[in-house]
Amino acid sequence: MPWSVYILKCSDCSYYVGHTAHIESRLKVHNCGKGAKHTATHLPVTLVYQEPANSKAVAMKREQQIKHWSKAKKEALVRDDVLSLKKLSKCRNHVSKDKTSQPISSTP
């Protein structure tokens, strides 16, 4: 069965991430207001991204990964903007190890 991870763009410009084995029917269900609470209150929705997965487990894992991304990172994925994805993928808690962050020695 061909599984997919997908991103929908909602009428309020928010994104919804999901997984399915039947993308066309799943999109119809979302647009009928029966797919998810979020999409039901932000109709209509448009399919903006689809990514194949080898199994349901792989699709679910990838869905969870993307769901935790920022809106900017999801938009970069949708645009297939590899440079922006790399930039946005850098750890936000990373502390630069340049010379300005080195402790200053008190001895001459």
TIRO-2110 file (N, C-alpha, C; in Angstrom, 1 decimal):
// TIRO-2110
0.8, -1.2, 0.0, N, 1, A
0.0, 0.0, 0.0, CA, 1, A
0.9, 1.3, 0.0, C, 1, A
0.6, 2.2, -0.9, N, 2, A
1.5, 3.4, -1.0, CA, 2, A
1.1, 4.5, 0.0, C, 2, A
1.9, 4.6, 1.1, N, 3, A
1.6, 5.6, 2.1, CA, 3, A
2.2, 6.9, 1.7, C, 3, A
1.6, 8.0, 2.2, N, 4, A
2.1, 9.3, 2.0, CA, 4, A
1.9, 10.2, 3.2, C, 4, A
2.9, 11.2, 3.3, N, 5, A
2.7, 12.2, 4.3, CA, 5, A
2.3, 13.4, 3.4, C, 5, A
1.4, 14.2, 4.0, N, 6, A
0.9, 15.4, 3.2, CA, 6, A
0.7, 16.6, 4.0, C, 6, A
0.8, 17.7, 3.3, N, 7, A
0.5, 19.0, 4.0, CA, 7, A
-0.6, 19.7, 3.3, C, 7, A
-1.6, 20.2, 4.0, N, 8, A
-2.7, 20.9, 3.5, CA, 8, A
-2.6, 22.4, 3.9, C, 8, A
-2.9, 23.3, 3.0, N, 9, A
-2.9, 24.7, 3.4, CA, 9, A
-4.4, 25.0, 3.6, C, 9, A
-4.7, 25.6, 4.8, N, 10, A
-6.1, 25.9, 5.1, CA, 10, A
-6.4, 27.3, 4.7, C, 10, A
-7.7, 27.6, 4.7, N, 11, A
-8.2, 28.9, 4.3, CA, 11, A
-7.6, 30.1, 5.1, C, 11, A
-7.2, 29.9, 6.3, N, 12, A
-6.5, 30.9, 7.1, CA, 12, A
-5.0, 30.9, 7.0, C, 12, A
-4.5, 30.2, 6.0, N, 13, A
-3.1, 30.1, 5.7, CA, 13, A
-2.3, 29.3, 6.7, C, 13, A
-3.0, 28.6, 7.6, N, 14, A
-2.3, 27.6, 8.5, CA, 14, A
-2.1, 26.3, 7.7, C, 14, A
-1.3, 25.5, 8.3, N, 15, A
-1.0, 24.2, 7.7, CA, 15, A
-1.4, 23.0, 8.5, C, 15, A
-1.8, 22.0, 7.9, N, 16, A
-2.2, 20.7, 8.5, CA, 16, A
-1.4, 19.6, 7.9, C, 16, A
-0.8, 18.8, 8.8, N, 17, A
0.1, 17.7, 8.3, CA, 17, A
-0.6, 16.4, 8.7, C, 17, A
-0.6, 15.5, 7.8, N, 18, A
-1.2, 14.1, 8.0, CA, 18, A
-0.5, 13.1, 7.2, C, 18, A
-1.0, 11.8, 7.4, N, 19, A
-0.6, 10.7, 6.6, CA, 19, A
-1.8, 9.9, 6.1, C, 19, A
-1.6, 9.2, 5.0, N, 20, A
-2.7, 8.4, 4.5, CA, 20, A
-2.2, 7.5, 3.4, C, 20, A
-3.0, 6.5, 3.1, N, 21, A
-2.7, 5.6, 2.0, CA, 21, A
-3.5, 5.9, 0.8, C, 21, A
-4.5, 6.9, 0.9, N, 22, A
-5.4, 7.2, -0.2, CA, 22, A
-5.5, 8.8, -0.2, C, 22, A
-4.6, 9.5, -0.8, N, 23, A
-4.6, 10.9, -0.7, CA, 23, A
-5.8, 11.6, -1.3, C, 23, A
-6.3, 11.1, -2.4, N, 24, A
-7.4, 11.8, -3.1, CA, 24, A
-8.7, 11.7, -2.2, C, 24, A
-9.0, 10.5, -1.7, N, 25, A
-10.1, 10.4, -0.8, CA, 25, A
-10.0, 11.1, 0.5, C, 25, A
-8.8, 11.1, 1.0, N, 26, A
-8.5, 11.8, 2.3, CA, 26, A
-8.7, 13.3, 2.1, C, 26, A
-8.3, 13.9, 1.0, N, 27, A
-8.5, 15.3, 0.7, CA, 27, A
-10.0, 15.6, 0.6, C, 27, A
-10.7, 14.8, 0.0, N, 28, A
-12.2, 15.0, -0.1, CA, 28, A
-12.8, 14.9, 1.3, C, 28, A
-12.4, 14.0, 2.2, N, 29, A
-12.9, 13.9, 3.5, CA, 29, A
-12.6, 15.2, 4.3, C, 29, A
-11.4, 15.7, 4.2, N, 30, A
-11.0, 17.0, 4.8, CA, 30, A
-11.9, 18.1, 4.3, C, 30, A
-12.1, 18.2, 3.0, N, 31, A
-12.9, 19.3, 2.5, CA, 31, A
-14.4, 19.2, 2.8, C, 31, A
-14.8, 18.0, 3.2, N, 32, A
-16.2, 17.8, 3.6, CA, 32, A
-16.4, 18.2, 5.1, C, 32, A
-15.3, 18.5, 5.8, N, 33, A
-15.4, 18.9, 7.2, CA, 33, A
-15.3, 17.7, 8.1, C, 33, A
-14.9, 16.5, 7.6, N, 34, A
-14.9, 15.4, 8.5, CA, 34, A
-13.5, 14.8, 8.7, C, 34, A
-12.5, 15.5, 8.3, N, 35, A
-11.1, 15.0, 8.3, CA, 35, A
-10.4, 15.2, 9.6, C, 35, A
-10.5, 16.4, 10.2, N, 36, A
-9.8, 16.7, 11.4, CA, 36, A
-10.5, 18.0, 11.9, C, 36, A
-10.4, 18.2, 13.2, N, 37, A
-11.0, 19.4, 13.8, CA, 37, A
-10.5, 20.7, 13.2, C, 37, A
-9.1, 20.7, 13.1, N, 38, A
-8.5, 21.9, 12.5, CA, 38, A
-9.0, 22.2, 11.1, C, 38, A
-8.9, 21.2, 10.3, N, 39, A
-9.3, 21.5, 8.9, CA, 39, A
-10.8, 21.8, 8.7, C, 39, A
-11.6, 21.2, 9.6, N, 40, A
-13.1, 21.4, 9.5, CA, 40, A
-13.4, 22.8, 9.8, C, 40, A
-12.6, 23.5, 10.6, N, 41, A
-12.9, 24.9, 10.9, CA, 41, A
-12.2, 25.9, 10.1, C, 41, A
-11.4, 25.4, 9.1, N, 42, A
-10.6, 26.3, 8.3, CA, 42, A
-10.7, 25.9, 6.8, C, 42, A
-11.9, 25.6, 6.4, N, 43, A
-12.2, 25.2, 5.0, CA, 43, A
-12.2, 26.4, 4.0, C, 43, A
-11.9, 26.1, 2.8, N, 44, A
-11.4, 24.9, 2.2, CA, 44, A
-9.9, 24.7, 2.4, C, 44, A
-9.5, 23.4, 2.2, N, 45, A
-8.1, 23.1, 2.3, CA, 45, A
-7.6, 22.7, 0.9, C, 45, A
-6.3, 22.9, 0.7, N, 46, A
-5.6, 22.6, -0.6, CA, 46, A
-4.4, 21.8, -0.3, C, 46, A
-4.2, 20.7, -1.1, N, 47, A
-3.0, 19.9, -0.9, CA, 47, A
-1.9, 20.7, -1.5, C, 47, A
-0.8, 20.9, -0.7, N, 48, A
0.3, 21.7, -1.2, CA, 48, A
1.6, 20.9, -1.2, C, 48, A
1.6, 19.7, -0.5, N, 49, A
2.8, 18.9, -0.4, CA, 49, A
2.4, 17.4, -0.2, C, 49, A
3.1, 16.6, -0.9, N, 50, A
2.9, 15.1, -0.7, CA, 50, A
4.3, 14.4, -0.8, C, 50, A
4.5, 13.5, 0.1, N, 51, A
5.8, 12.8, 0.2, CA, 51, A
5.5, 11.3, 0.4, C, 51, A
6.1, 10.5, -0.5, N, 52, A
5.8, 9.0, -0.3, CA, 52, A
6.6, 8.5, 0.9, C, 52, A
6.0, 7.4, 1.4, N, 53, A
6.6, 6.7, 2.5, CA, 53, A
6.5, 5.2, 2.3, C, 53, A
7.5, 4.5, 2.7, N, 54, A
7.6, 3.0, 2.5, CA, 54, A
6.6, 2.2, 3.3, C, 54, A
6.1, 2.8, 4.4, N, 55, A
5.2, 2.0, 5.3, CA, 55, A
4.4, 3.0, 6.1, C, 55, A
3.4, 2.5, 6.8, N, 56, A
2.6, 3.4, 7.6, CA, 56, A
3.4, 3.9, 8.8, C, 56, A
4.3, 3.1, 9.3, N, 57, A
5.1, 3.5, 10.4, CA, 57, A
6.1, 4.6, 10.0, C, 57, A
6.6, 4.5, 8.8, N, 58, A
7.5, 5.6, 8.3, CA, 58, A
6.7, 6.9, 8.1, C, 58, A
5.6, 6.8, 7.6, N, 59, A
4.7, 7.9, 7.3, CA, 59, A
4.3, 8.6, 8.6, C, 59, A
4.0, 7.8, 9.6, N, 60, A
3.6, 8.4, 10.9, CA, 60, A
4.8, 9.1, 11.6, C, 60, A
5.9, 8.5, 11.5, N, 61, A
7.1, 9.1, 12.1, CA, 61, A
7.5, 10.4, 11.4, C, 61, A
7.4, 10.5, 10.1, N, 62, A
7.7, 11.7, 9.3, CA, 62, A
6.6, 12.7, 9.6, C, 62, A
5.4, 12.3, 9.7, N, 63, A
4.3, 13.3, 10.0, CA, 63, A
4.6, 14.0, 11.3, C, 63, A
4.9, 13.2, 12.4, N, 64, A
5.2, 13.8, 13.7, CA, 64, A
6.4, 14.7, 13.6, C, 64, A
7.4, 14.4, 12.8, N, 65, A
8.6, 15.3, 12.7, CA, 65, A
8.2, 16.6, 12.1, C, 65, A
7.4, 16.6, 11.0, N, 66, A
7.0, 17.8, 10.3, CA, 66, A
6.1, 18.6, 11.2, C, 66, A
5.2, 18.0, 11.9, N, 67, A
4.2, 18.7, 12.7, CA, 67, A
4.9, 19.6, 13.8, C, 67, A
6.1, 19.2, 14.2, N, 68, A
6.8, 20.0, 15.2, CA, 68, A
7.6, 21.1, 14.6, C, 68, A
7.6, 21.2, 13.3, N, 69, A
8.4, 22.3, 12.6, CA, 69, A
7.7, 23.6, 12.7, C, 69, A
8.4, 24.7, 12.5, N, 70, A
7.8, 26.0, 12.4, CA, 70, A
7.1, 26.2, 11.1, C, 70, A
6.2, 27.2, 11.0, N, 71, A
5.5, 27.5, 9.8, CA, 71, A
6.5, 27.8, 8.7, C, 71, A
7.5, 28.5, 9.0, N, 72, A
8.5, 28.9, 8.0, CA, 72, A
9.2, 27.7, 7.4, C, 72, A
9.5, 26.7, 8.3, N, 73, A
10.2, 25.5, 7.8, CA, 73, A
9.2, 24.6, 7.0, C, 73, A
8.0, 24.6, 7.3, N, 74, A
7.0, 23.8, 6.5, CA, 74, A
6.9, 24.5, 5.1, C, 74, A
6.8, 25.8, 5.1, N, 75, A
6.7, 26.6, 3.9, CA, 75, A
8.0, 26.3, 3.0, C, 75, A
9.1, 26.2, 3.6, N, 76, A
10.4, 25.9, 2.8, CA, 76, A
10.3, 24.5, 2.2, C, 76, A
9.7, 23.6, 3.0, N, 77, A
9.5, 22.2, 2.5, CA, 77, A
8.6, 22.2, 1.3, C, 77, A
7.5, 22.9, 1.4, N, 78, A
6.5, 23.0, 0.4, CA, 78, A
7.1, 23.6, -0.9, C, 78, A
7.9, 24.6, -0.7, N, 79, A
8.6, 25.3, -1.9, CA, 79, A
9.8, 24.5, -2.4, C, 79, A
10.2, 23.4, -1.7, N, 80, A
11.4, 22.6, -2.1, CA, 80, A
12.6, 23.5, -2.0, C, 80, A
12.6, 24.4, -1.0, N, 81, A
13.7, 25.4, -0.8, CA, 81, A
14.8, 24.7, 0.1, C, 81, A
15.7, 24.0, -0.5, N, 82, A
16.7, 23.3, 0.3, CA, 82, A
17.6, 24.2, 1.2, C, 82, A
18.0, 25.3, 0.6, N, 83, A
18.8, 26.2, 1.4, CA, 83, A
18.1, 26.8, 2.6, C, 83, A
16.8, 27.2, 2.5, N, 84, A
16.1, 27.6, 3.7, CA, 84, A
15.8, 26.5, 4.7, C, 84, A
15.6, 25.3, 4.2, N, 85, A
15.4, 24.2, 5.1, CA, 85, A
16.6, 23.9, 5.9, C, 85, A
17.8, 24.0, 5.3, N, 86, A
19.0, 23.8, 6.0, CA, 86, A
19.2, 24.9, 7.1, C, 86, A
19.0, 26.1, 6.7, N, 87, A
19.1, 27.2, 7.6, CA, 87, A
18.1, 27.1, 8.8, C, 87, A
16.9, 26.8, 8.5, N, 88, A
15.9, 26.6, 9.5, CA, 88, A
16.0, 25.4, 10.4, C, 88, A
16.8, 24.4, 9.9, N, 89, A
17.0, 23.2, 10.6, CA, 89, A
18.1, 23.3, 11.7, C, 89, A
18.9, 24.4, 11.7, N, 90, A
19.9, 24.5, 12.7, CA, 90, A
19.3, 24.7, 14.1, C, 90, A
19.9, 24.0, 15.0, N, 91, A
19.3, 24.0, 16.4, CA, 91, A
19.2, 25.5, 16.9, C, 91, A
18.1, 25.8, 17.4, N, 92, A
17.8, 27.2, 18.0, CA, 92, A
18.6, 27.4, 19.3, C, 92, A
18.9, 26.3, 19.9, N, 93, A
19.6, 26.4, 21.2, CA, 93, A
21.1, 26.4, 21.1, C, 93, A
21.6, 26.3, 19.9, N, 94, A
23.0, 26.2, 19.6, CA, 94, A
23.7, 27.5, 20.0, C, 94, A
24.8, 27.3, 20.8, N, 95, A
25.6, 28.5, 21.2, CA, 95, A
26.8, 28.5, 20.3, C, 95, A
27.1, 29.7, 19.7, N, 96, A
28.2, 29.8, 18.9, CA, 96, A
29.5, 29.7, 19.6, C, 96, A
30.5, 29.0, 19.0, N, 97, A
31.7, 28.8, 19.7, CA, 97, A
32.8, 29.7, 19.0, C, 97, A
32.5, 30.9, 18.8, N, 98, A
33.5, 31.8, 18.2, CA, 98, A
34.3, 32.4, 19.3, C, 98, A
35.2, 33.3, 19.0, N, 99, A
36.2, 33.8, 20.0, CA, 99, A
35.5, 34.7, 21.0, C, 99, A
34.3, 35.3, 20.6, N, 100, A
33.6, 36.2, 21.6, CA, 100, A
33.0, 35.5, 22.7, C, 100, A
32.8, 34.2, 22.5, N, 101, A
32.1, 33.4, 23.6, CA, 101, A
33.1, 32.7, 24.5, C, 101, A
34.4, 32.9, 24.2, N, 102, A
35.5, 32.3, 25.0, CA, 102, A
35.6, 33.1, 26.3, C, 102, A
35.9, 32.4, 27.4, N, 103, A
36.1, 33.1, 28.7, CA, 103, A
37.4, 33.9, 28.6, C, 103, A
37.4, 35.1, 29.2, N, 104, A
38.6, 36.0, 29.2, CA, 104, A
39.4, 35.6, 30.4, C, 104, A
40.7, 35.4, 30.1, N, 105, A
41.7, 35.0, 31.1, CA, 105, A
42.0, 36.3, 32.0, C, 105, A
42.1, 36.1, 33.3, N, 106, A
42.4, 37.2, 34.2, CA, 106, A
43.9, 37.4, 34.4, C, 106, A
44.7, 36.4, 33.9, N, 107, A
46.1, 36.4, 34.0, CA, 107, A
46.8, 36.9, 32.8, C, 107, A
47.8, 37.7, 32.9, N, 108, A
48.5, 38.3, 31.7, CA, 108, A
49.3, 37.3, 30.9, C, 108, A
END
